[in-house]
Amino acid sequence: MQQCDRLVRVHRTRFDATAFNPTVATHSLEGGRFDSTPSDPYAYLYAADDAETAISETLLRDLPATSHGARILPEAAIKDLRIAEIEATGDLELVRLRSGADLGAVGQDTWLTSAPASQYSSTRRWATAIRSWAPWASGMTWPSHREPAGFSYVFFEDRCDPDCFTEVVGDLPLPPHDRALESGNARLYLEMILTSYNVVLAHR
């Protein structure tokens, strides 16, 4: 079991920072690792320990490493995206998938948390199985595949109390009204983080 406190997430501007995504995955190349499926249609919320991990998991998924200079992130990728820091308003117990022992306890290995997007249809079935084995769990946490120093989280709306998160100022150097990534200080903050990953935002 693991509990969480403050987290960072990147989300669509049309949704609140604490909103769960009700989209049911129907294609392995769309959506996230532990999205819901037609057989288990829960709403979900992804987050990370820090801004670097949240940005990496959201924006660098389709940017393979290259030996030919900086990777290019199309500007369209950040359209209608916002970064936020959220805080749990109560205890949220999580299934840990952070170690070999954690993964072994659910009959898996590092494949579950590092499989490519082409195999997400399988990792999502595992999420459904883990949910059935841990009815007490509000979500899961695992090492980020794209930022090895950070951890990722997914929360299940049907396992969380209403208003289980609130947006906070926290450690982000951005006030809540200036967190849309397309412009302003939030864009400068994003570009600073992308530069540290040798990624350049394509201005078109």
C-alpha positions as CSV (number, residue, x, y, z in Angstrom):
1,M,0.0,0.0,0.0
2,Q,1.1,3.5,-0.7
3,Q,-0.4,6.9,0.1
4,C,0.1,10.1,-1.8
5,D,0.1,13.9,-1.0
6,R,0.9,16.5,-3.6
7,L,1.1,15.5,-7.3
8,V,1.5,17.2,-10.7
9,R,-0.5,16.5,-13.7
10,V,-0.9,17.8,-17.3
11,H,-4.5,17.9,-18.4
12,R,-6.8,19.4,-21.1
13,T,-7.8,22.9,-20.4
14,R,-11.5,22.1,-20.9
15,F,-11.4,20.0,-17.8
16,D,-10.7,21.0,-14.2
17,A,-7.4,20.2,-12.7
18,T,-9.0,17.6,-10.5
19,A,-11.4,16.1,-13.1
20,F,-11.3,12.4,-13.9
21,N,-11.3,11.3,-17.6
22,P,-14.3,9.1,-18.4
23,T,-13.0,8.1,-21.9
24,V,-13.1,4.3,-22.4
25,A,-10.1,3.1,-24.4
26,T,-11.0,1.2,-27.6
27,H,-7.6,1.4,-29.3
28,S,-4.2,0.4,-27.9
29,L,-2.4,3.3,-29.5
30,E,-4.7,5.9,-27.9
31,G,-4.8,6.8,-24.2
32,G,-2.7,5.7,-21.3
33,R,-1.3,2.5,-19.8
34,F,-4.1,1.9,-17.4
35,D,-7.1,3.5,-19.0
36,S,-10.5,1.8,-18.5
37,T,-11.9,-0.6,-21.1
38,P,-15.5,-1.5,-22.1
39,S,-15.3,-4.5,-19.7
40,D,-14.4,-2.2,-16.8
41,P,-15.4,1.4,-17.6
42,Y,-14.1,3.5,-14.8
43,A,-13.0,7.2,-15.0
44,Y,-9.3,7.8,-14.3
45,L,-6.9,10.5,-13.4
46,Y,-3.1,10.3,-14.1
47,A,-0.5,12.3,-12.2
48,A,3.2,12.2,-11.3
49,D,5.5,13.1,-8.4
50,D,6.9,16.2,-10.2
51,A,6.5,18.4,-13.2
52,E,9.4,16.7,-15.2
53,T,7.7,13.3,-14.9
54,A,4.2,14.6,-15.7
55,I,5.5,16.4,-18.8
56,S,7.6,13.4,-19.9
57,E,4.8,11.0,-19.6
58,T,2.4,13.3,-21.4
59,L,4.5,14.8,-24.2
60,L,7.5,12.6,-24.8
61,R,5.7,9.3,-25.3
62,D,6.0,9.4,-29.1
63,L,9.5,10.9,-29.3
64,P,12.1,8.2,-29.6
65,A,15.6,8.9,-28.6
66,T,17.9,10.0,-31.4
67,S,21.7,10.5,-31.9
68,H,21.1,13.2,-34.5
69,G,20.6,16.2,-32.2
70,A,17.5,17.4,-30.3
71,R,14.2,15.8,-30.6
72,I,11.4,17.9,-32.1
73,L,8.1,18.2,-30.4
74,P,5.4,19.7,-32.6
75,E,3.7,22.7,-31.2
76,A,0.3,21.1,-31.8
77,A,1.2,18.6,-29.1
78,I,0.7,21.2,-26.4
79,K,-2.5,22.7,-27.7
80,D,-5.2,23.0,-25.0
81,L,-2.9,21.5,-22.3
82,R,-2.4,22.8,-18.8
83,I,-0.1,21.9,-15.9
84,A,-1.5,21.7,-12.4
85,E,-0.4,20.7,-8.9
86,I,-3.1,18.9,-6.9
87,E,-3.3,17.7,-3.3
88,A,-5.3,14.8,-1.9
89,T,-7.9,15.9,0.6
90,G,-7.8,12.6,2.4
91,D,-6.1,9.2,2.5
92,L,-5.9,7.4,-0.8
93,E,-4.5,3.9,-0.6
94,L,-2.6,2.7,-3.7
95,V,-1.4,-0.5,-5.1
96,R,2.4,-0.2,-5.4
97,L,4.0,-1.5,-8.6
98,R,7.4,0.1,-7.8
99,S,9.7,-2.9,-7.1
100,G,10.2,-6.5,-8.3
101,A,8.5,-7.7,-5.2
102,D,5.5,-5.4,-5.8
103,L,5.2,-6.7,-9.3
104,G,5.7,-10.3,-8.3
105,A,2.8,-10.0,-5.8
106,V,0.4,-9.4,-8.7
107,G,2.1,-12.0,-10.9
108,Q,3.9,-9.6,-13.2
109,D,7.4,-8.1,-13.9
110,T,8.6,-4.8,-15.3
111,W,6.8,-5.4,-18.6
112,L,3.6,-4.2,-16.9
113,T,5.0,-0.7,-16.2
114,S,7.3,-0.4,-19.2
115,A,5.5,-2.0,-22.1
116,P,5.1,0.2,-25.2
117,A,1.8,1.8,-26.2
118,S,1.3,-1.0,-28.8
119,Q,0.7,-3.3,-25.8
120,Y,-1.6,-1.1,-23.8
121,S,-4.6,-3.3,-24.6
122,S,-2.8,-6.0,-22.4
123,T,-1.7,-3.6,-19.6
124,R,-5.3,-2.3,-19.3
125,R,-6.6,-5.9,-18.8
126,W,-4.0,-6.2,-16.0
127,A,-5.3,-3.0,-14.5
128,T,-8.8,-4.5,-14.4
129,A,-7.5,-7.7,-12.8
130,I,-5.5,-5.7,-10.1
131,R,-8.6,-3.7,-9.4
132,S,-10.6,-6.9,-8.7
133,W,-7.9,-8.2,-6.4
134,A,-7.5,-4.9,-4.5
135,P,-11.1,-3.5,-4.0
136,W,-9.7,-1.2,-1.3
137,A,-7.3,0.6,-3.8
138,S,-8.0,4.1,-5.0
139,G,-5.3,3.7,-7.6
140,M,-1.8,2.5,-8.5
141,T,1.7,3.9,-8.6
142,W,4.7,2.7,-10.6
143,P,8.1,4.0,-11.9
144,S,7.8,6.3,-14.8
145,H,8.9,4.7,-18.1
146,R,9.9,8.0,-19.6
147,E,11.5,9.6,-16.5
148,P,13.2,6.8,-14.5
149,A,13.8,9.2,-11.5
150,G,10.0,9.8,-11.1
151,F,6.8,7.9,-10.3
152,S,3.5,7.8,-12.1
153,Y,0.0,7.4,-10.6
154,V,-3.4,6.6,-11.8
155,F,-6.6,7.1,-9.7
156,F,-10.0,5.5,-10.1
157,E,-13.0,7.8,-9.7
158,D,-15.2,4.9,-8.5
159,R,-12.7,4.3,-5.7
160,C,-12.3,7.9,-4.6
161,D,-14.5,10.2,-2.6
162,P,-16.0,13.2,-4.3
163,D,-13.7,16.2,-4.2
164,C,-10.8,13.9,-3.3
165,F,-8.3,16.3,-4.9
166,T,-7.9,20.1,-4.8
167,E,-5.7,22.3,-6.9
168,V,-2.9,24.1,-5.0
169,V,-0.2,26.6,-5.7
170,G,2.4,24.2,-4.3
171,D,5.9,24.1,-5.7
172,L,5.0,25.0,-9.3
173,P,6.5,28.5,-10.1
174,L,3.2,29.4,-11.8
175,P,-0.1,30.7,-10.3
176,P,-3.2,28.8,-11.2
177,H,-4.3,31.4,-13.7
178,D,-1.1,31.1,-15.7
179,R,-0.7,27.3,-16.2
180,A,-1.9,26.9,-19.8
181,L,1.2,25.5,-21.6
182,E,0.6,27.3,-25.0
183,S,1.6,30.7,-23.8
184,G,2.9,33.0,-21.1
185,N,5.1,31.9,-18.2
186,A,3.8,28.3,-18.4
187,R,5.2,28.0,-21.9
188,L,8.5,29.3,-20.8
189,Y,8.5,26.8,-17.9
190,L,7.6,24.0,-20.3
191,E,10.4,25.0,-22.7
192,M,12.9,25.0,-19.9
193,I,12.0,21.5,-18.9
194,L,12.0,20.3,-22.5
195,T,15.4,21.7,-23.1
196,S,16.7,19.6,-20.2
197,Y,15.5,16.5,-22.1
198,N,17.1,17.7,-25.4
199,V,13.7,18.4,-26.8
200,V,12.8,21.5,-28.9
201,L,9.3,22.8,-29.3
202,A,8.7,23.4,-33.0
203,H,7.3,26.9,-33.5
204,R,5.0,26.8,-36.6
